[in-house]
Amino acid sequence: MNKIIAEDIQNILSEPLPWGELDGKTVLITGATSGFLSYIAFALLELKTVNVIAVVRNIEKAHKIYLNYLNNGKLRFFVCDVSQKADFNKLGKIDYIIHGAMLASPINYVNYPMDCVWTAVFGSYRILEFAKEINAKVFLTSSSSVYGEPKNENPVNEDDYGKCDPTNIRAFYAESKRIQETLFVAGHKQHHLDVFIGRFPNMYGPNTPVGNGQSLGDFIANVLNNEDIIIRSDGLAKREYLYISDAAGALFTILLKGKVCEPYNVAANSLYTMKELAQNIQEAARIIKRYAGKILILNEEDKQGRQRLIRLNAQRLNAIGWTGKTDLFVGLRRYFEQA
């Protein structure tokens, strides 16, 4: 494990949380090869007392990501597509399920929209049915996309929902996250499951996917390919960004201290326009990578139907002890130091 990731994991574990509640427990994680959820697994494995079952579709990819833990007796892999029938029961007793399997990148949900919706609906349904059988607590990694188009520029609370045009290309993902949340609440109402929901903004850090259709990943891909940073829009759309270890700390805070069936916004007042994001990436790469590329704003038509602005109000999460710690520029420097 490289130095940056090791430091990040220790920062997660330094959060003042009741970690002892996880001693001897088994945690199943779907979507475990994603950058964010692999961080969750790394942190749990570093506790030394928690068993982790990583649900993956590509075992070769999983072995590369979890290389440092392949001989760790606390880690097991389960290969399946959660939207299809799988024999989860053979895994034995599971205490917590962290559900993050989803086609989350714009390239995926634009090119495979039916698969995106199918995975959201049937993957969540099968996970909840399994949780009912074993009486496991379940966490859903949701998204700020559930808010649709905000009514104004005020910070969005957990009960402030804007419109979501079901024919818009972004709806494939946004509506999928909405139905996931609805299913989780239904699981609580009908089967009395303990469900927890975190609504995350754009996340970045080591293992961040690049060239995946998201602005941050595409800008980083430009840098790593020694190309100019290309902004295809007018550069004025604003987004929240959250460093991956801060996001992991938020997940554990909600899981260990949050209220059942109550969604939590996860944000750190890190709101930037696309142009400001590009400038931060450019400067961090200049310092760490001696990058000399320019920023080009093409002002093309927005083919992915991006929202102009969404700002999350995280007071509910702040009230149970979590705050973001990593400035965007600092986080981007950390990314390039390990890239």
N, C-alpha and C positions, 0 to 999 in steps of 0.2 A: 504494500500500500504506500502510495507516495505521501510525502510530508504534508501537503496541503489537505488531502482527504483525512489523514490521521488527525490533524489539528481540528478539522471540522467536526469529526466524530467526538473528540474529547470536549469540544465546545457544547455539543448537544447534551452530552452526559453530565455537564456541569450545571445544567438547568436545575433549580431547586424543586425537584418533583419527587413524589413518593415512588421512587424506582423499585423499592422493595415489594410493591404490589405485583410486580412481574416475576419475582423469584419463583423458579420451578414451573413457570407457565409455558405453554406452547402457543406461538403466534404464527398464523398462516397469512402470507402476503401474496396477493394476486398482482400481476404486473410487475413482478419483482426484478425485472431487468431494466426498468426505467431508472434514470439518474436519481430521482427523488426517492423512490421506494427502495432502491439498493442502499441508500443512506440510512433509511429506517432499519433495514436488515443489519447493516454493519453495526449500528449503535446497539441494537439488541444483542448481537453476538459478542460485542465488547463488554456487555454486562456479565458475561460468563455463566449466568444462571438461567438463561432463557433459551428454549428450543425454538428454532425458526424453520418453517417450511416455506420455501420459495416456490411459488407457482409460476412456471415459465412455459413458453411455447418452443423456444429454441435453446436446447441444452448446451450446445457449443458456445453460444453467446453467453449464457449464464456462467459457464465454467471460466470464461475469460474475466467476467466482471467480479466473480467471487473467488478468484484464484488464491487469494490469501487465506481463504476459509475452507478450501476443499477437503482438508484433513481435520476440520473441526467437527467433533462429534455432535455439536449442537445444531448443525445445518443439514437439512435434507432438501432435495429438489422433487417437485411433482410436476411432470410434463403434461400439460393439457391446454385446451382452449376452453376457457370458463363458460363460453356461450353454448358449448356442446355438453352432452351428458358425460360425466366423469365420476368415477367411484371414489369420492372424497372420504367415504366412511372407512376405507382401509388405512387411512392416515392415523387413526386412533384419536385420543382425546385432544381437542383443540380448545383453548380458552379465549383467544382473541382472533378475529379475522380483520385484516386491513385490506380493503377492496379498492384496488387502483387500476385494474385491467381495463383499458379503453383505447380506442383509436384516437389519440389526442392531437396529433400533428395535423395542420391544415392540408398537407399533401395527402394524408390518409383520408380525412373526412370529406375532402373535395372529390377525390378520385374513387373512393369506396363508401359513399354515403349510406347505403343500405347496410353494409357491414358494420359501420359505426353505430347505427341505431340498434341493430341486432345484438351487438356485443353489450351495449348499455342495458337493454331490456332483459335479454335472456341470461346474460352473465350475472346481473344483479339478482334476478329471480332465483337462479340456481344457488348462488351464494347464500341468499337469505333462507332458502329451504334447508340447506345444509346446516346453517347456524341454528335454525329451529330444532333440528334433530339432536344437536349436541349442546344446545343452550350456550352458545358462544356469544360474546360481545362483538359487535361489528362496527367498524369505522369506514365511512365512505369518503374518499378524496374527491370532493366536488370542486366546482369552479365558479369564479366570478361571472362566467358566461350565463349563469342562471338568471341574472338580472336583466338580460336583454338590452334594450336601448334605454338608458337612464332618462328620467324626465327632465333633469337639469344637471348642473355641474356640482351640486351639493354632494357630500359624502353619502354613500349608499348604506343604509342600515339593513339588517337581515330581513326586514319585512317590507322593503321598498322594491317593488318589482316593476320594471318597465315593459314595454311591448316587445314581442318577439315574433317577427314575421315568419311563419312556417315555410314560406316559399323562398326565403333568403338562404343563400348558400351557407351562412354561418349557423342556420337553424339546425343543421344536421348534428352539430356538436352541442349547441346550447340546449335544444330540446331534449337531447339524449341525457344531459346532466340533470335537467329538470325531472325527467321521468325516473331517473335513478333515485333522486331524493324522495320522490313520491312513493316509490316502491319501498324504500327504507322506512319511511314513516308508516306505511301500511304494514310492514313487518312488525313494527313496534305495536301498532294498534291491534292487529289481529293475533299475533303470536307472542306479544309481550317481550319482544327482543330488546335488549339494551343496544340502541344504535346511536352512533355519534357521527356528526357531519361537519367537515371543515371545507370552507369555500376559499380556494387558493387562487392567487393571481398568477401572472407569468413568473416562473421560477428559473433560476440560472445557477451555474456553478460547475464544478468538475462533473464530467459525464453528461453535460448538457448536449442534447442532439444538435447537430449543425446541419444547415442546408435542408431544413425540414418544412420550410414554408412559413415559419414564424419569424418575425422581423429580427429578433435577437439572434436566433440561430443562423439566419441567413447572413446577417452582418458579420458574425464571427467567422462564418465560412469564407466570406470575402477576404477577411484579414488572413486567415490561415492559408488561403490560396494566393496571398500577396496580390489581391485585386483591390481596386477602389471599392469603397462601401457604397452599395447601390440602394437608395431609397426610392421605391417605385411609386409611392404616393406623394402627397404634398408635404409629408413630414410633420404634420400638425396633430395627428391623432395622438392621444395620451394613453399611457398604460401604467399600471402598477407593476413593479418588479421586486422580487424577493429572493434573497440568497438562499441556497438550498438547505444549509444547516439551520438557518432561522426558521424555514418552513418545517423542517423536521422537528425542531423544538416546539413549534406550534401544534403539530399533530399529537405529540406525546402529552402536551399540556391539556388538550381537549380530551384525549383518551383517558387520562388519569385524574383530571380535575373538572372536566366539563359536565354539563347536564345532559342527560339522556334525551335524545330526539330534539335537541335545540341546535340549529345551525350556527356556526361561528365564522365570521369574516376573518380572513388572515391577511393582514397588510401592515406595512411599516412606514406609511406616509412617504413612499418612494415613487412618486408620480412624475413621469417624464414624457415629453413628446418623442416621436420617432427620431427627429433631428437631434434632440438632446441625448437620446440613447446612443445614436451613431457617434456623436462627438465624444461621449465617455468611452466607448469601445475604441475609437481611434486613438485617444490619448493614452489609455491603459496599454494598448498594443504598441504604441510608439515607445513608451518607457520600457516595457518588458521585452518586446520582440523587435524593436527598432523599425517598426512599421512606418512606411512613408506614403501610404495611399491617401487618396482624397475621398471626400464625401460627395456623391452625385445624387441630386434630387431630380427624378425623372417626371414626377407629377402625372403618372399614368392613371388610367381609370382603375378604381379599386375593385379588383376581380373577386376578392374574397368577402366583400361586404363587411369590412371591418367597422367596428364601433368607433365613434369619434372620441368618446371619453367614458371611463368608468373609474370612480374613486371609491374605495371601500372604507367604511367606518369600522374599525376594529376594537371599539370600546368594550364590547361584550367580552372579547378574548383578553383584552388588557386587564379587565376586572378580575380575572382568575390567575393573573400573574405572568402573562407573556407579553413581551415587546420585542420588536425586531432590533437587531444590533448592527447589521452590516450595511454600510453605505454602498450604493451602487458602484461607485468608482473603485472602492476597496475590494468589493466582490469580484469585479471584472479583472482587477490586477491579480487576484488570487487564481482566477481561471487561467489567465495567460501564463502565470508562473508554473502551472502544472501541465499546460497543454503541449 
